[in-house]
Amino acid sequence: MPVNLSAPHDSQLLPVPGIDIGTASAGVRKANRKDLTVFSLAEGTCVGAVFTQNRFCAAPVQVCQSHMKAQQGIRALVINTGVANAGTGESGLLHANEVCQALAQLLHIQAHQVLPFSTGVIMEPLPVARIVDGLPLALADLAQDHWPQAATAIMTTDTLPKAISRQLNIDGTTVTITGISKGAGMIRPNMATMLGFIATDANVSAQLMDGLAHDLAQASFNRISIDGDTSTNDSFVVMASGKAAHQRIDDWTSTQGMALKQALTDVARWLAQAIVRDGEGATKFITVTVEGGKTSDECLQAAYAIAHSPLVKTAFFASDPNLGRILAAVGYAGIADLAQDKIELYLDDVHVVTHGGRHAGYKEEDGKRVMKQSEITVRVVLGRGNASETVWTCDLSHDYVTINADYRS
């Protein structure tokens, strides 16, 4: 079961003017499930995106990157689950482009105005004919309020859909933000998330969108880890339809720009944390904060060393306060001149380590009490400076192995 996370009610997900969504059952991998999603974007919608930095990136990622560089105005997204179309060579690129061409013909737009996304099993050929046959069904289903259906249709090993909406007021105009994401395993984004899509009707300058996608990812999806693996298909897209009747935002430092960016960041962070809460086999949601670093980068080095460590994660699953594992992770994080006698370690309200050694007042029963909680904060102080960073992770359970051992069956 996900950690303190439930599926959203349909009424909680707000339509975004200028964004229509349709889903269909194409039989990509399994029969009788919605596995194909199409976003139709109003003309003039501005789009920003970031993608996996895995050098073995999937064919749809490569096609998306090419189409984004064309700067011809993105008008549609097409997403299939079941097959990742990764590790498929030249045929995979041909298949991804064929899907774009088929959707473009149906929407009377250009193929380079379509962004394709795939998620699922790697090294299996994309069933192009099934997807192409499913496109008219998805288009017939287009509606502004189909965010709940899309959140479900993009799932793979997720146990529940991940979606959220927020609204804010800009210049007297109500602006809507709605986003969905998917992911539960193979999670250590190095750009964004597994698949994430956020849309708003805010009026934003096109020149701001790529930077916006990067900044949102850095504040959210680039701060999570379930198992330390970076997927071949990670993609994050942010869309602004411009339908809201407020003055265009050309600068994030303006009052309106800061308010919108903060609201978008909140949505992205919620979606990223939802992925961790629904991590494969997860029973605990863990916040890892590293403070007192010389730089943000070294704080992240230490935080991710803790978050990735199988020994740390299994100890949390067992509620075993074997907390020397956390110190070991900090020690091998790669901070060459780290002084261990300056390290402080806290587990929620419990002061575990001071000056690199066990705190005199620490009692193991206090550590065990905290580790039995479903939500836990690990705080490490490096004693080197004023930088700090936070990442989110989960424990590693028996079920994680079971789920991934059976994934292709």
Secondary structure, 3 states (H helix, E strand, C coil): CCCCCCCCCHHHCCCCCCEEEEEECCCCCCCCCCCEEEEEECCCCEEEEEECCCCCCCHHHHHHHHHHHHCCCCCEEEEEEEECCCCCHHHHHHHHHHHHHHHHHHHCCCHHHEEEEEEEECCCCCCHHHHHHHHHHHHHCCECCCHHHHHHHCCCCCCCCEEEEEEEEECCEEEEEEEEEECCCCCCCCCCCCEEEEEECCCECHHHHHHHHHHHHHHCHHHEECCCCCCCCCEEEEEECCCCCCCCECCCCCHHHHHHHHHHHHHHHHHHHHHHHCCCCCCCEEEEEEEEECCHHHHHHHHHHHHHCHHHHHHHHCCCCCCHHHHHHHHCCCCCCCCHHHCEEEECCEEEEECCEECCCCCHHHHHHHHCCCEEEEEEECCCCCEEEEEEEECCCHHHHHHHHCCCC
